[in-house]
Amino acid sequence: MITLKKVAVGRTLGLLATASLLVMSGAALATNQSQQRQDGRDANQNAKKEARSAKIDCRQENNKSNAACRQDKREAKQDGRQEKRDIKY
């Protein structure tokens, strides 16, 4: 009887150890994905800020029309989105 209890306890401990390893590896993956998302958001926000500044500078310095400067801003934001995709995937 004692031997059967030891075997059952041993199996239970083995299953718990395996389950805990799986949970920890899942947590590490989630942390990595979270970091990638945050880096992507940061890249996107920086691109938006730079695009805003570039549009203001464009209108003040180059005497371009608002439409021409708007197109430059769109391109800058699109570059930021692409950078975000590069980080995430």
Buried (B, 14 or more C-beta within 10 A) or exposed (E): EEEEEEEEEEEEEEEEEEEEEEEEEEEEEEEEEEEBEEBBEEBBEEBBEBBEEBBEEBBEEEEBEEEEBBBBBEEBBEBBBEBBEEBEE
